[in-house]
């Protein structure tokens, strides 16, 4: 069974950083990497966040954490 990206993002949105991180950590698909990157941005570990954005094939965005959550949710809804 694969990762439930929406659940991981909801956990992040609800402030359950550790649980969300545990969910995404074993996965390397693009959306898991983006959520993982977001979590490290939220944590303040920008170096690690940059690594995960690169793994997803993206540059770290210059947006707020709130805007990034909305962007990730929109990407999930577009799938």
N, CA, C and O of each residue as an XYZ file, in Angstrom:
316
protein
N       0.847     -1.182      0.000
C       0.000      0.000      0.000
C       0.886      1.237      0.000
O       1.884      1.296      0.719
N       0.521      2.212     -0.801
C       1.317      3.421     -0.947
C       0.949      4.493      0.062
O       0.089      4.314      0.923
N       1.618      5.581     -0.080
C       1.420      6.729      0.800
C       0.108      7.436      0.474
O      -0.214      7.651     -0.694
N      -0.638      7.791      1.500
C      -1.834      8.617      1.345
C      -1.373     10.075      1.468
O      -1.288     10.627      2.565
N      -1.081     10.677      0.319
C      -0.545     12.038      0.296
C      -1.481     13.040      0.973
O      -1.034     13.931      1.696
N      -2.772     12.884      0.732
C      -3.732     13.831      1.321
C      -3.725     13.740      2.838
O      -3.826     14.757      3.524
N      -3.606     12.525      3.364
C      -3.557     12.372      4.814
C      -2.281     13.002      5.378
O      -2.325     13.678      6.406
N      -1.160     12.785      4.718
C       0.106     13.374      5.171
C       0.022     14.894      5.159
O       0.486     15.549      6.092
N      -0.565     15.455      4.112
C      -0.697     16.903      4.026
C      -1.651     17.425      5.102
O      -1.418     18.487      5.679
N      -2.710     16.689      5.365
C      -3.649     17.091      6.418
C      -2.977     17.058      7.789
O      -3.189     17.955      8.605
N      -2.181     16.047      8.041
C      -1.439     15.993      9.301
C      -0.522     17.209      9.437
O      -0.432     17.814     10.505
N       0.153     17.557      8.348
C       1.026     18.736      8.360
C       0.211     19.989      8.644
O       0.608     20.828      9.452
N      -0.912     20.108      7.985
C      -1.788     21.278      8.165
C      -2.280     21.381      9.607
O      -2.434     22.478     10.145
N      -2.525     20.214     10.231
C      -3.047     20.192     11.599
C      -1.958     20.282     12.664
O      -2.245     20.211     13.859
N      -0.707     20.439     12.230
C       0.379     20.622     13.183
C       1.004     19.341     13.709
O       1.727     19.369     14.705
N       0.738     18.225     13.056
C       1.299     16.943     13.478
C       2.541     16.644     12.646
O       2.558     15.720     11.832
N       3.584     17.452     12.872
C       4.803     17.392     12.075
C       5.435     16.006     12.100
O       5.754     15.454     11.048
N       5.618     15.441     13.287
C       6.292     14.144     13.410
C       5.538     13.051     12.665
O       6.142     12.260     11.941
N       4.232     13.004     12.837
C       3.437     11.964     12.162
C       3.493     12.123     10.651
O       3.630     11.138      9.926
N       3.389     13.359     10.175
C       3.458     13.599      8.732
C       4.837     13.208      8.202
O       4.948     12.595      7.141
N       5.880     13.562      8.940
C       7.241     13.247      8.513
C       7.456     11.743      8.460
O       8.048     11.233      7.509
N       6.980     11.032      9.474
C       7.097      9.567      9.487
C       6.393      8.944      8.286
O       6.867      7.952      7.732
N       5.263      9.522      7.885
C       4.519      8.985      6.746
C       5.284      9.146      5.438
O       5.353      8.211      4.641
N       5.863     10.331      5.212
C       6.478     10.602      3.907
C       7.906     10.102      3.798
O       8.394      9.861      2.694
N       8.579      9.944      4.917
C      10.003      9.624      4.900
C      10.369      8.403      4.054
O      11.390      8.454      3.368
N       9.609      7.318      4.058
C      10.029      6.144      3.270
C       9.785      6.272      1.760
O      10.197      5.396      1.000
N       9.134      7.333      1.320
C       8.723      7.447     -0.081
C       9.557      8.470     -0.837
O      10.092      9.414     -0.256
N       9.654      8.264     -2.143
C      10.466      9.168     -2.958
C       9.753      9.641     -4.219
O      10.388     10.197     -5.115
N       8.428      9.425     -4.300
C       7.693      9.972     -5.440
C       7.641     11.491     -5.311
O       7.886     12.037     -4.235
N       7.327     12.161     -6.396
C       7.389     13.628     -6.428
C       6.563     14.273     -5.323
O       7.056     15.171     -4.641
N       5.330     13.843     -5.131
C       4.474     14.487     -4.129
C       4.997     14.223     -2.719
O       4.959     15.120     -1.877
N       5.478     13.028     -2.448
C       6.055     12.743     -1.127
C       7.258     13.646     -0.882
O       7.439     14.160      0.222
N       8.074     13.838     -1.904
C       9.247     14.706     -1.772
C       8.837     16.152     -1.522
O       9.472     16.852     -0.734
N       7.779     16.600     -2.191
C       7.305     17.974     -1.984
C       6.762     18.170     -0.574
O       7.028     19.191      0.060
N       6.008     17.201     -0.086
C       5.487     17.300      1.279
C       6.647     17.254      2.270
O       6.677     18.017      3.236
N       7.591     16.364      2.028
C       8.778     16.246      2.872
C       9.530     17.578      2.900
O       9.964     18.034      3.958
N       9.677     18.191      1.734
C      10.349     19.487      1.647
C       9.599     20.544      2.446
O      10.203     21.313      3.193
N       8.285     20.577      2.285
C       7.468     21.530      3.031
C       7.688     21.361      4.534
O       7.869     22.341      5.258
N       7.671     20.121      4.991
C       7.839     19.856      6.419
C       9.170     20.392      6.938
O       9.238     20.935      8.041
N      10.218     20.241      6.149
C      11.514     20.755      6.588
C      11.574     22.282      6.511
O      12.279     22.911      7.301
N      10.849     22.878      5.579
C      10.733     24.350      5.583
C      10.053     24.797      6.857
O      10.502     25.734      7.517
N       8.961     24.120      7.206
C       8.211     24.465      8.407
C       9.096     24.318      9.654
O       9.012     25.115     10.589
N       9.924     23.307      9.646
C      10.835     23.057     10.755
C      11.946     24.110     10.836
O      12.550     24.309     11.890
N      12.202     24.774      9.716
C      13.270     25.760      9.656
C      14.576     25.197      9.130
O      15.596     25.886      9.137
N      14.557     23.955      8.675
C      15.752     23.298      8.122
C      15.747     23.496      6.605
O      15.380     22.595      5.851
N      16.159     24.690      6.172
C      16.068     25.047      4.756
C      17.020     24.248      3.881
O      16.723     24.010      2.710
N      18.140     23.837      4.414
C      19.079     23.013      3.660
C      18.438     21.672      3.305
O      18.510     21.221      2.162
N      17.821     21.051      4.285
C      17.144     19.777      4.066
C      15.925     19.974      3.156
O      15.649     19.138      2.296
N      15.209     21.067      3.345
C      14.060     21.362      2.484
C      14.514     21.481      1.032
O      13.882     20.933      0.130
N      15.614     22.202      0.814
C      16.138     22.351     -0.540
C      16.485     21.022     -1.168
O      16.246     20.811     -2.357
N      17.048     20.123     -0.378
C      17.376     18.778     -0.867
C      16.115     18.075     -1.366
O      16.110     17.498     -2.453
N      15.047     18.125     -0.569
C      13.815     17.425     -0.956
C      13.127     18.098     -2.136
O      12.528     17.409     -2.961
N      13.194     19.420     -2.242
C      12.648     20.071     -3.443
C      13.428     19.631     -4.677
O      12.837     19.361     -5.722
N      14.744     19.558     -4.562
C      15.552     19.087     -5.698
C      15.198     17.654     -6.058
O      15.133     17.319     -7.240
N      14.967     16.803     -5.071
C      14.560     15.413     -5.331
C      13.235     15.383     -6.090
O      12.978     14.471     -6.876
N      12.399     16.390     -5.846
C      11.104     16.482     -6.542
C      11.245     17.143     -7.908
O      10.277     17.220     -8.665
N      12.450     17.620     -8.228
C      12.667     18.274     -9.518
C      12.251     19.727     -9.533
O      11.974     20.282    -10.596
N      12.204     20.353     -8.371
C      11.785     21.749     -8.273
C      12.796     22.558     -7.471
O      13.596     22.014     -6.710
N      12.736     23.870     -7.662
C      13.487     24.786     -6.810
C      12.619     25.104     -5.601
O      11.391     25.050     -5.674
N      13.269     25.437     -4.484
C      12.496     25.816     -3.309
C      11.739     27.103     -3.625
O      12.352     28.102     -4.002
N      10.431     27.091     -3.477
C       9.652     28.282     -3.823
C       9.879     29.412     -2.827
O      10.232     29.187     -1.669
N       9.671     30.611     -3.301
C       9.785     31.805     -2.467
C       8.370     32.242     -2.109
O       7.905     33.303     -2.527
N       7.700     31.408     -1.333
C       6.332     31.717     -0.917
C       6.213     31.442      0.578
O       7.136     30.906      1.192
N       5.101     31.802      1.146
C       4.878     31.543      2.569
C       4.555     30.068      2.764
O       4.211     29.362      1.817
N       4.670     29.623      3.994
C       4.295     28.239      4.300
C       2.815     28.018      4.009
O       2.435     26.964      3.500
N       1.988     28.994      4.324
C       0.552     28.882      4.057
C       0.296     28.751      2.552
O      -0.510     27.924      2.125
N       0.977     29.559      1.762
C       0.810     29.493      0.309
C       1.310     28.155     -0.229
O       0.733     27.604     -1.167
N       2.379     27.637      0.365
C       2.910     26.353     -0.095
C       1.945     25.222      0.229
O       1.768     24.316     -0.586
N       1.323     25.252      1.393
C       0.306     24.246      1.714
C      -0.827     24.277      0.700
O      -1.295     23.232      0.247
N      -1.263     25.478      0.349
C      -2.348     25.620     -0.632
C      -1.909     25.104     -2.000
O      -2.690     24.460     -2.701
N      -0.668     25.382     -2.380
C      -0.149     24.912     -3.668
C      -0.103     23.386     -3.695
O      -0.512     22.768     -4.678
N       0.389     22.784     -2.625
C       0.465     21.330     -2.573
C      -0.924     20.698     -2.592
O      -1.137     19.681     -3.252
N      -1.862     21.295     -1.875
C      -3.238     20.782     -1.882
C      -3.818     20.872     -3.295
O      -4.500     19.950     -3.743
N      -3.553     21.969     -3.993
C      -4.055     22.126     -5.366
C      -3.421     21.079     -6.285
O      -4.097     20.527     -7.154
N      -2.145     20.806     -6.101
C      -1.484     19.765     -6.915
C      -2.125     18.410     -6.660
O      -2.352     17.645     -7.597
N      -2.415     18.111     -5.411
C      -3.059     16.834     -5.084
C      -4.449     16.744     -5.691
O      -4.845     15.691     -6.191
N      -5.180     17.828     -5.650
C      -6.542     17.822     -6.197
C      -6.541     17.723     -7.712
O      -7.535     17.304     -8.306
N      -5.432     18.104     -8.347
C      -5.336     18.037     -9.799
C      -4.990     16.624    -10.269
O      -5.127     16.314    -11.453
N      -4.547     15.773     -9.358
C      -4.163     14.409     -9.736
C      -5.372     13.560    -10.062
O      -5.228     12.385    -10.399
